[in-house]
Amino acid sequence: MQPQDLQRALAPKLGERLLGVEPFAGTAGRVRFERTAALETFRAMRDDLGFAHCAMVGGIDWVETREVLYVLWSDGARQYALLSTTVPANDAHVETASGVWPSANWHEREAWEMVDITFDHHPDLRHLLMPDGYAFHPLLRSFKLHEPEELEVKVRHV
């Protein structure tokens, strides 16, 4: 599968909300879409193009915006495809992919926790790596490291 195949399949469904399909080495291509087209993009990639597995969801903080990245796998094409959308930092949310690909669940939780991207209608958006109640997002560029804290180390004797 080539980027032009992705473009041809997605353009009629997404219209102007499809921002482009670019070549990306080793993949079928990188699909850029507006966040309002997230669910339609996810379903088209799965149902029409055979990308039945979401291998990764991640987020990048670009200060003014945040980028949400998805890595998909197609058994039939034996290829990866990349999806990406940009959200404003002050309104960082996009529809969850977990209804289309259940494997996106934990990846989205991690992206929310680390980069403060909210996934609308996520079935279980809660802390995965940080303690409950932790109010910071460690992978934001605005996150300031604090002085090391002294921790009580408990030794277990066996």
N, C-alpha and C positions, 0 to 999 in steps of 0.2 A: 504494500500500500504506500502511496506517495502523498505529499501534502496536497496536491491538486485533487486527489480522490476525496480527501477530508473536506476540502473547500466545496467541491461539487455536491457532496452529500449534506453538508450543514447549511450552506447558503440559503436554500429554499425555506428551511425551517426557522432560521434565526434572523434572516434579513440583515439589516444594518447593525444588529446586536452582535453579529460575528465581526470582530475587529480585524481578523486576519489569520492566515495559516502560513506558518513559516517552516522552512526546512530546519531540522535539528538533527545533527549527526547521530546515526544509530537508531533513529525512531521513524515513525510514520510522519512525524511533524509536530509542531507546537501550535495549538489552537488557542487564540486569544479571543475572549468573549466578554461582553458586558455582564456584570453580576446579575442583572435582571433576567438574563437568559440562562442562568445556571441550570435549573431543572431540565429545561428543554435540551440543553447541551449534553447533560449527563445521560438522559434517556436516549438521545440520538446516537451518542457514542456507544452505548450498550446495545440498544435494540437494532439499529440500522447498520452499525459498523463492526459489531462483534467484540467490542472492548468490555469483556465481562468481568474483569477484575481490576479493582482499584488498589494499586500496590503502595501508594503513598499520598498523603495530603500534607502540605507544609505551608508555612508562611514566612514572608520576608518583610521586615520593617524598613521602608525607604524614607522614613521620617514623615513626610507629608502624606504618603500613601502606604498601603500595605498590599503586597501581592500574595495571592493564594495560588499554590501550584498543586496540580494533581498529576500523578503518574499512573497510566492505565496500561493494561496488558490484554492482548488479544491472542487466544490460543490458535484460532483459525489462521490469522495472518502471521503468527509468531513474531509479533512486534509490539514495542511500546509506543504510546502516544502521550504527549504532554498537553495539559490544559492549563491555562492561567487566566486569572482575572484580577483587576486592580480595584481596591476599595479605598475610600478616603480614610485617613487615620482617625478623624473625628467622628466617623460613622462606619466603623469597620465591621460589617456583617455581610454575609452571603448565605444563600439557602444551603442546607445540609445535603451532602451526597449520600448519607447513610441509608436513605430510603431506596436508593438505586443500587448502591454497593454497600452492603453491611460492613465490609472490611474498612470503610472510611471512618467508622465510629471512633475508634481510639485515636486515629491520626488527627481527626478534627478536635478531639478533646485536648490533645497535646498542642495543636496550633492555637487553640483558644487560651490555654494556660500559659504558654511561652510567649506568644506574640499578640495576644489580646484581639483575636479575630473571632467574632461570634458567628456561630452557624445556626441560622434560624431553623426552628422546628427540630433541632437535634433531640433525640430521645433521652439523652443522659449526659448533658453538658455539665460535668463536675470535674474537680481536680483528679488528675491521674498521677502526676509525678510530685507535685508540691503538697504540703499538708493542707487539710481543709481550713478555710478561712484565710489562706495566704493571699494577700491583696496585690502582689506585684507580678509583673510579667517579665521574667529575666532576660528574654531575647529582644526586648525593645531597646533601641539605641539610647533612649532616655533613661534607662535603668542604671542607677548609680550603685556601684559596689560599695559596701559598707566595710568598716573596720572588722577584722575577724573577731568573732565572738568566742569567748571561752566556753567550751562545752564540757559538761560533766561526762567523763568517759566511764562507762560501767563495764567492769570486767566480769565475765562469767567463768566461774571455776567449775571444771568438770572432773 
